[in-house]
Amino acid sequence: MPRYSYVALDARGQESAGVIEATSQNEAVSQLRQSGYFPKTISEEGKGGRVRAPKAPAAPKAASKGKSLSIPFLERQTIKGKTLMIFTRQLATLIDAGLPLLRGLTVLSKQEPDPVLRKVTISLAEAVQGGGTFSESLAGHPKIFNKLYVNMVKAGELGGVLELVLLRLAEFQEKAQKIKNKVVSAMFYPIIVLVIAIAIMAFLLVFIVPKFEAIFADMLGGKPLPALTQFVIGASNFMKNNILLIVGGIIVFIILYTIASRTPKGARVLDAIKLKAPLFGDLTRKSSISRFTRTLGTLVTSGVPILQALNITRETAGNVVIANAIMKVHDSVKEGESIVQPLEASGVFPPMVISMIDVGEETGQLPEMLLKIAEVYDDEVDNAVTGLTSLLEPIMIVFLAVVVGTIVIALFLPLISIISGMQQQ
């Protein structure tokens, strides 16, 4: 039976070469594909020339009607976290079901509704088919796949457990998105109420109060107005006469805040304030600890070296104060020392977290302990969100009532004086 030399890609995109017995070249291609390989070139032993194997079908490109204007810097280059989470879980499911990586990427590229992710998935499939590893292909799209994602996939490739790592990634993204949604929902309510209160106050001061001021001037005949009414009318005149100054001040504040948050010192100060802020500080601290422990635990469990895992965790911490503490942990571990001392010195992590990490380090179960801490703090975030929401609802209702009620009372006090004078007459 003829023997054929081949060069093929395995399910992880790694190139391998070998010899296979088959009655024909087509049968050799079929045998390789049934074994989970994608042949690049096949040649019969003893004969010159190589024949390139047929390529796997690429995802069809959407037909475009007419010419479309494409401006690169205006095109969306990122995707939502939920979209990436669904993609990761679907790819993990396909690979776990026995589909080769290249076939899984091709299937997902055909059904992906997000145009950005569909384009990236096609690019990934082409890179893997060309002989590159999956992690190297992911690293070529840093705006979609961050370092945490790439390094976990790389660890999965090296350990031969890519489907398991992808499942962990999907679970990690689901839990991180869940915590993020809870924090956003806790802050959404007071912000909406505050915006409504400011809008109502601005409308009353700019449009309603001036009309009452004219009525009072005509009906009171120069008599002095109550102090509260004078204060509200003064605020109305200031807002009318300085509307551009007020809007400009708000814009300048936003610009200064943005600039400060992008400088190392400014970001450190602002993030420290976020951790110590009343009401929201405790929630921010708990969500940051949950993110830190889950990220580090997931990375180490997936086979990423501890020093590399600490670097990735620092970059994805989301808070400069936490990131600085992680950097000190990295330096300590690099010198062969314990994780506990720098965490304790940072003053950010509660004693319970430090004690649990200490126990995990002593017993050699640090990754499991980190994931356990993340689960505990997920529940803590739940409780913090529930408590914060129940506390903010009455506070914001009272705030809105005080703002609107003060203006209404200020406008009715002169009317009471006018009605009293008319009754006396």
Secondary structure, DSSP 4 states (H G I P E B T S, - for coil): --EEEEEEE-TTS-EEEEEEE-SSHHHHHHHHHHTT-EEEEEEETTS---EEPPPPPPPPPPP--S-----GGGS-----HHHHHHHHHHHHHHHHTT--HHHHHHHHHHH---HHHHHHHHHHHHHHHTT--HHHHHHT-TTTS-HHHHHHHHHHHHHT-HHHHHHHHHHHHHHHHHHHHHHHHHHHHHHHHHHHHHHHHHHIIIIIHHHHHHHHHHHHTTPPPPHHHHHHHHHHHHHHHTHHHHHHHHHHHHHHHHHHHHSHHHHHHHHHHHHHSTTHHHHHHHHHHHHHHHHHHHHHHTT--HHHHHHHHHHT-S-HHHHHHHHHHHHHHHTT--SHHHHHHHS-S-HHHHHHHHHHHHHT-HHHHHHHHHHHHHHHHHHHHHHHHHHHHHHHHHHHHHHHHHHHHHHHHHHHHHHHHHHH-
